[in-house]
Amino acid sequence: MKKALISILALAACLVACQKQASMVNVPESPIRFSLGGTYAFTKATEAALEDADEIQIIAGAPISSASKGTVSGSNLTLTPAMYWAKGQSEAATFVAIYPYTASTSTSIAYDLNFGGNHDFAYHKNYLVAKASSAPTEEKVALNFRHPFSKVLINVDNQLGSDAVATVVLKTIKMSGTLDLVAETVDVSEVDATDVTASKLSDTQWGAIVMPQSARPTLEITTTLGSKYTFTLPSAFTFEAGKVTTASVVLEGQSGGGDSHGAPAAFSFSVTNWTNGAQNPGFENGAVAMGEYWYVLGCVYQEDNTVAAWAKDFPMTYGGKNAQDKDIWTITVNYDETKAAQPVDYGFKLRKYSSETAEADRWNTQLGMYANDVNDYMNIEYDYGLADSANKNIRFSEAGNYTLTLTGNSLTVVKN
């Protein structure tokens, strides 16, 4: 009898425990299923960044109020843990998604595209967000992903020879803000504009990801020899989320070292997909501060034969160093002594300076024929060593088009 009583008490205890456990579990009717909607059936190469095994954070609003990690499989998402509709739910819930995956459950994100002065173009260009609203359904909830930022590409046609592009910087542009994933907005009102060094994507292209905004940034391109090209938009432009703004510029040597004698080529913007956009206004011509360059000055000209003798410096093109570590500079000019006002002005010289060099000091580094050379003209059949002091003007016996190559202090000339 005692044994039977113990068994009955044990059974009763088990029933109570089981009843308590059952009362704590809220079993929804069905799990929520998601699919990748829209047109983002792309790969990382096309910057939609959604491929098999990619992980996405999904955050559900009330009355579900939960979050889960979704793993991409084709056009579907597998959630871990599973996400369920709330028991008895009939109203729609709002879902937001973030790629790459983050464990955050907040739908308001403070985002800095230039964190610590380091612009991670490769990461930011693939950052995607999505929003969807749905009442309980057996159908898949489609998440239409989009780029919340704006992409800027800068194509550089560098015609400076071996004077390569060192940096491309967008100045006075906002790089941080707050993303509201529910409202699908980006707030940059409380942040200051800053500078961002664009990432080198190839030998001819640089890129940056910026916050959507209306701005009037300055573009500054610096070369390895210290030349600096600066361009400014004539008015503010709206950089839109999900759109690519492309700028193209040609870098050419500027006569007179980029001072009042020269101006850079025009600089313009255009907009292409991520999504369609309108044409951008162009950048105004800006200033060019040339680095240490060799120039040809005298009875020479290039396209404009009306330029007076000794009135304009023509920049040579840097060709790097030879096997003896000597700098190589080249230029093609037209030589015409009839431009000279008097015989003492016949010929030309080479001089080296930068835009920062005062006008009075621009003859400090120069090259010419040796003053004691008995010949009036350079014999272009041979390389000719030039003198950096006690020199005279270099002269050719005939007018014409010539290509000059300066290697160290040695001049080689070809008549074209």
Phi, psi and omega per residue, in radians:
M1 nan -0.728 3.130
K2 -1.117 -0.697 3.124
K3 -1.129 -0.689 3.138
A4 -1.146 -0.657 -3.140
L5 -1.116 -0.732 3.119
I6 -1.072 -0.709 -3.131
S7 -1.133 -0.707 -3.136
I8 -1.149 -0.713 3.117
L9 -1.134 -0.700 3.124
A10 -1.105 -0.716 3.128
L11 -1.129 -0.708 3.136
A12 -1.109 -0.732 3.134
A13 -1.092 -0.694 3.128
C14 -1.127 -0.720 -3.139
L15 -1.123 -0.700 3.116
V16 -1.116 -0.798 3.139
A17 -1.077 -0.751 -3.130
C18 -1.152 -0.655 3.117
Q19 -1.139 -0.711 3.124
K20 -1.118 -0.739 3.137
Q21 -1.108 -0.752 -3.123
A22 -1.139 -0.620 -3.097
S23 -1.261 -0.333 -3.115
M24 -1.530 -0.226 -3.077
V25 -1.746 2.142 3.081
N26 -1.825 1.812 -3.041
V27 -1.627 1.879 3.101
P28 -1.167 2.905 -3.078
E29 -1.350 -0.642 -3.091
S30 -2.723 2.652 3.107
P31 -1.344 2.779 3.083
I32 -1.574 2.325 3.134
R33 -2.027 2.517 -3.092
F34 -2.192 2.685 3.021
S35 -2.374 2.800 3.079
L36 -1.491 1.917 -3.075
G37 -1.619 -2.987 3.082
G38 1.249 -2.677 -3.046
T39 -1.888 0.278 -3.063
Y40 -1.504 0.917 3.031
A41 -1.598 0.956 -3.058
F42 -2.034 -3.096 3.061
T43 -2.029 3.097 3.137
K44 -1.059 -0.492 -3.131
A45 -1.086 -0.528 3.101
T46 -1.778 0.201 2.939
E47 1.195 0.350 2.926
A48 -1.485 -0.418 2.933
A49 1.145 0.300 -3.136
L50 -1.946 1.823 -3.141
E51 -2.275 2.893 3.103
D52 -0.922 2.384 3.120
A53 1.430 -0.121 3.017
D54 -1.118 2.533 -3.081
E55 -1.955 2.412 -3.045
I56 -2.274 2.423 3.029
Q57 -1.559 2.250 3.091
I58 -2.034 2.225 -3.128
I59 -2.073 2.171 -3.128
A60 -1.817 2.347 3.089
G61 -1.457 -3.058 3.136
A62 -1.055 2.567 0.064
P63 -1.552 0.127 -3.110
I64 -1.377 -0.878 3.051
S65 0.871 1.067 3.104
S66 -2.615 3.030 3.126
A67 -2.438 2.699 -3.116
S68 -2.710 2.723 3.072
K69 -1.602 2.229 3.086
G70 -1.857 2.360 3.121
T71 -1.932 2.256 -3.068
V72 -1.277 2.318 3.020
S73 -2.468 1.746 -3.045
G74 1.156 -2.151 3.096
S75 -1.771 0.179 -3.101
N76 -1.989 2.894 3.087
L77 -2.152 2.325 3.039
T78 -1.796 2.123 -3.046
L79 -1.653 2.412 3.069
T80 -2.374 1.929 -0.072
P81 -1.314 2.946 3.094
A82 -1.080 2.618 3.129
M83 -2.004 2.353 -3.057
Y84 -2.098 2.641 2.966
W85 -1.122 2.590 3.101
A86 -1.208 2.527 -3.128
K87 -1.087 2.226 -3.132
G88 1.387 0.083 -3.098
Q89 -1.189 2.392 3.055
S90 -2.254 -0.432 -3.119
E91 -1.430 2.865 -3.141
A92 -1.329 2.573 3.030
A93 -1.998 2.661 3.114
T94 -1.748 2.313 3.117
F95 -2.056 2.426 2.993
V96 -2.195 2.690 -3.119
A97 -2.378 2.594 -3.096
I98 -2.323 2.283 2.988
Y99 -2.236 2.386 -0.042
P100 -1.171 2.827 -3.053
Y101 -1.031 2.412 2.987
T102 -2.436 2.535 -3.104
A103 -1.401 -0.008 -3.115
S104 -1.092 2.533 3.088
T105 -1.941 0.149 -3.137
S106 -1.554 2.459 3.092
T107 -1.666 0.102 3.042
S108 -2.066 2.088 -2.996
I109 -2.134 2.112 2.977
A110 -1.430 2.057 -2.979
Y111 -2.200 2.295 3.109
D112 -2.093 1.974 -3.121
L113 -1.363 -0.143 -3.108
N114 -2.284 0.748 -3.027
F115 -1.033 2.189 3.136
G116 1.105 0.363 -3.107
G117 1.337 0.145 -3.130
N118 -1.932 1.937 -3.111
H119 -1.641 1.894 -3.111
D120 -1.600 1.430 -3.076
F121 -1.021 -0.781 -3.067
A122 -1.055 -0.635 3.135
Y123 -1.332 -0.858 -3.032
H124 -1.151 -0.554 -3.098
K125 -1.183 -0.363 -3.132
N126 -1.760 0.069 -3.124
Y127 -1.284 2.207 -3.071
L128 -2.287 2.586 3.032
V129 -2.350 2.781 3.125
A130 -2.576 2.744 3.091
K131 -2.482 2.447 3.079
A132 -2.612 2.628 3.057
S133 -2.209 2.396 -3.122
S134 -2.763 2.466 2.925
A135 -1.434 2.903 3.128
P136 -0.902 2.308 -3.099
T137 -2.707 2.710 3.032
E138 -1.471 -0.229 3.125
E139 -1.341 2.789 3.089
K140 -1.324 2.436 3.069
V141 -1.477 2.082 -3.076
A142 -1.459 2.206 3.081
L143 -1.776 1.957 -3.131
N144 -1.651 1.812 -3.060
F145 -1.409 2.626 -3.138
R146 -2.560 2.815 3.041
H147 -1.538 2.084 -3.125
P148 -1.413 -0.173 -3.085
F149 -1.908 3.100 3.109
S150 -1.983 2.409 -3.114
K151 -1.830 2.364 3.098
V152 -2.076 2.199 3.070
L153 -1.987 2.399 3.131
I154 -2.145 1.942 3.104
N155 -1.622 2.198 -3.078
V156 -2.050 2.078 3.014
D157 -1.665 1.714 -3.053
N158 -1.583 1.935 3.130
Q159 -1.871 0.509 -3.123
L160 -1.745 0.322 3.128
G161 1.173 -2.239 -3.103
S162 -1.475 0.030 3.033
D163 -1.393 1.533 -2.993
A164 -1.335 2.843 3.037
V165 -1.276 2.211 3.132
A166 -1.641 -0.862 3.141
T167 -2.500 2.616 3.001
V168 -2.194 2.071 -3.029
V169 -2.178 2.278 2.949
L170 -1.643 2.117 -3.062
K171 -1.879 2.572 3.135
T172 0.978 1.096 3.063
I173 -2.434 2.546 -3.069
K174 -1.452 2.262 -3.043
M175 -2.043 -0.005 3.129
S176 -2.361 2.810 -3.134
G177 3.090 -3.105 -3.131
T178 -1.974 2.130 3.107
L179 -1.570 2.172 3.006
D180 -1.788 1.802 -3.031
L181 -1.252 -0.400 3.116
V182 -1.407 -0.808 3.122
A183 -1.368 -0.247 -3.119
E184 1.041 0.821 3.139
T185 -2.259 2.857 3.024
V186 -2.239 2.147 -3.114
D187 -1.784 2.028 3.113
V188 -2.024 0.232 -3.010
S189 -1.163 -0.461 -3.059
E190 -1.749 0.165 -3.104
V191 -1.991 2.726 3.128
D192 -1.646 2.648 3.042
A193 -1.226 2.628 -3.113
T194 -2.498 -3.027 3.083
D195 -1.911 2.524 3.078
V196 -2.306 2.291 3.064
T197 -1.462 2.039 -3.109
A198 -1.147 2.615 3.133
S199 -1.462 2.408 3.097
K200 -1.345 2.077 -3.122
L201 -1.717 -0.486 3.078
S202 -2.820 -3.074 3.120
D203 -1.206 -0.220 -3.085
T204 -2.173 0.006 -3.064
Q205 -2.449 2.421 3.061
W206 -2.197 2.674 -3.081
G207 -2.481 2.682 3.068
A208 -2.563 2.567 3.022
I209 -1.842 2.189 -3.077
V210 -2.173 2.861 3.080
M211 -1.250 2.546 3.003
P212 -1.052 2.350 -3.052
Q213 -3.083 2.896 2.939
S214 -1.794 2.108 -3.023
A215 -2.622 2.871 3.083
R216 -2.237 1.239 -3.059
P217 -1.280 2.792 3.024
T218 -1.858 2.426 3.096
L219 -1.834 2.184 -3.118
E220 -2.173 2.101 -3.138
I221 -2.025 2.176 -3.129
T222 -2.007 2.436 -3.132
T223 -1.788 2.960 -3.087
T224 -1.161 -0.418 3.092
L225 -1.594 0.121 3.029
G226 1.624 0.085 3.069
S227 -1.244 2.529 -3.084
K228 -2.298 2.084 3.110
Y229 -1.812 2.234 -3.084
T230 -2.203 2.278 -3.121
F231 -2.316 2.524 -3.133
T232 -2.304 2.439 3.060
L233 -1.171 2.472 3.134
P234 -1.201 -0.378 3.108
S235 -2.723 2.959 -3.111
A236 -1.132 2.563 3.107
F237 -2.233 2.555 3.140
T238 -1.611 1.977 3.045
F239 -1.553 1.976 -3.008
E240 -1.691 2.623 3.101
A241 -1.098 2.408 3.053
G242 1.355 0.170 -3.125
K243 -2.099 2.625 -3.106
V244 -1.871 2.135 3.095
T245 -1.803 2.160 -3.085
T246 -1.998 2.238 3.086
A247 -1.986 2.538 3.103
S248 -2.263 2.390 -3.110
V249 -2.519 2.576 3.054
V250 -1.935 2.220 3.077
L251 -1.732 2.057 3.114
E252 -2.214 2.642 3.059
G253 -1.114 2.449 -3.095
Q254 -1.850 2.278 3.094
S255 -1.109 2.551 -3.132
G256 1.244 0.332 3.089
G257 1.224 0.342 3.098
G258 1.451 0.235 3.085
D259 -1.512 -2.541 -3.061
S260 -1.127 -0.198 -3.135
H261 -1.405 -0.239 -3.025
G262 -2.524 2.819 3.090
A263 -2.550 2.595 -3.099
P264 -1.304 2.903 3.087
A265 -1.179 2.775 3.134
A266 -1.093 2.685 -3.073
F267 -2.314 2.188 -3.045
S268 -2.316 2.816 3.087
F269 -1.993 2.597 2.900
S270 -2.451 2.819 -3.063
V271 -2.123 2.339 3.092
T272 -2.297 -3.026 -3.094
N273 -1.177 2.381 1.264
W274 -1.185 -1.033 2.943
T275 -2.220 2.916 -3.058
N276 -1.131 2.556 3.119
G277 -2.566 2.923 3.126
A278 -1.466 3.011 3.103
Q279 -1.266 2.489 3.057
N280 -1.502 2.685 2.963
P281 -1.203 2.762 -3.127
G282 -1.511 2.779 3.011
F283 -1.309 2.545 3.033
E284 -1.290 2.739 2.976
N285 -1.059 2.378 -3.099
G286 -2.092 -2.827 -3.099
A287 -1.623 2.674 3.036
V288 -2.229 2.160 3.041
A289 -1.900 1.830 -3.062
M290 -1.358 2.610 3.044
G291 -1.412 -2.817 -3.132
E292 -1.248 1.826 -3.124
Y293 -2.155 2.654 2.961
W294 -1.531 2.442 3.136
Y295 -2.216 2.687 3.034
V296 -1.894 2.294 -3.063
L297 -2.433 2.304 3.114
G298 2.639 -2.403 -3.134
C299 -1.480 0.984 -3.086
V300 -2.344 2.763 3.036
Y301 -2.741 2.928 3.054
Q302 -1.977 -1.703 -3.121
E303 -1.359 -0.689 -3.010
D304 -1.643 1.843 -3.095
N305 -1.436 0.044 3.103
T306 -1.566 -0.097 3.122
V307 -1.140 2.224 -3.112
A308 -1.208 2.674 3.114
A309 -1.068 2.437 3.103
W310 1.091 0.326 -3.095
A311 -1.744 -0.261 -3.022
K312 -2.557 2.356 3.025
D313 -1.492 2.377 3.081
F314 -1.953 2.093 -3.039
P315 -1.281 2.398 3.017
M316 -1.452 2.821 -3.141
T317 -1.751 2.257 -3.098
Y318 -1.324 2.285 -3.109
G319 -1.999 0.326 -3.138
G320 1.442 -2.776 -3.100
K321 -2.006 2.624 3.066
N322 -1.551 -3.047 -3.087
A323 -1.107 -0.370 3.118
Q324 -1.657 0.236 3.091
D325 1.153 0.490 3.079
K326 -1.723 2.417 3.133
D327 -1.189 2.511 3.125
I328 -2.055 2.243 3.128
W329 -2.270 2.448 -3.131
T330 -2.343 2.755 3.039
I331 -2.848 2.628 3.004
T332 -2.038 2.167 -3.104
V333 -2.388 2.858 2.993
N334 -1.723 2.327 -3.122
Y335 -1.910 2.247 -3.098
D336 -2.664 1.859 -3.097
E337 -1.280 -0.232 3.112
T338 -1.173 -0.205 3.082
K339 -1.275 -0.368 -3.054
A340 -1.208 2.416 3.113
A341 -1.304 -0.472 -3.137
Q342 -2.693 2.804 -3.066
P343 -0.959 -0.565 -3.128
V344 -1.111 -0.316 -3.122
D345 -1.626 0.012 3.119
Y346 -1.073 2.520 3.045
G347 1.665 -2.836 -3.113
F348 -2.730 2.940 3.017
K349 -2.388 2.956 3.040
L350 -1.968 2.423 3.051
R351 -2.476 2.655 -3.054
K352 -2.152 2.277 3.112
Y353 -2.873 3.064 3.071
S354 -2.084 3.043 3.102
S355 -1.109 -0.419 -3.130
E356 -1.404 -0.193 -3.110
T357 -1.313 2.249 3.103
A358 -1.086 2.578 -3.098
E359 -0.952 -0.682 -3.095
A360 -1.210 -0.299 -3.088
D361 -1.818 0.086 -3.029
R362 -1.334 -0.141 3.046
W363 -1.695 0.078 -3.079
N364 -1.093 -0.622 3.098
T365 -2.039 1.891 -3.052
Q366 -2.528 2.872 3.115
L367 -2.428 2.460 3.066
G368 -2.708 -3.092 3.065
M369 -1.238 2.639 3.099
Y370 -1.037 2.357 -3.078
A371 -1.090 -0.521 -3.118
N372 -1.596 0.123 3.077
D373 -1.185 2.169 -3.093
V374 -1.272 -0.263 -3.121
N375 -1.462 2.447 3.058
D376 -1.385 -0.526 -3.041
Y377 -2.091 2.624 3.041
M378 -1.319 2.331 3.054
N379 -1.465 1.815 -3.032
I380 -1.329 0.007 3.070
E381 -1.298 -0.239 -3.088
Y382 -2.267 2.735 2.968
D383 -1.169 2.516 -3.051
Y384 -2.196 2.159 3.073
G385 -1.337 2.265 -3.093
L386 -1.761 2.693 -3.132
A387 -1.793 2.397 3.135
D388 -1.577 -0.091 3.045
S389 -2.663 2.939 -3.090
A390 0.817 0.903 -3.073
N391 -2.125 3.014 3.063
K392 -2.305 3.009 -3.091
N393 -1.089 2.534 3.036
I394 -1.448 2.302 -3.130
R395 -2.274 2.584 2.997
F396 -1.910 2.628 -3.089
S397 -1.334 -0.289 -3.111
E398 -2.374 2.592 3.003
A399 -1.270 2.745 3.107
G400 2.704 -3.012 -3.122
N401 -1.745 2.179 -3.031
Y402 -2.243 2.543 2.976
T403 -1.875 2.136 -3.101
L404 -1.855 2.343 3.051
T405 -2.198 2.058 3.131
L406 -1.796 2.065 3.106
T407 -2.082 1.862 -2.996
G408 1.143 -2.066 3.073
N409 -1.924 0.279 -3.095
S410 -1.862 2.266 -3.095
L411 -1.893 2.233 3.055
T412 -1.982 2.346 -3.055
V413 -2.241 2.382 3.046
V414 -2.175 2.205 3.075
K415 -1.525 2.139 -3.039
N416 -1.498 nan nan
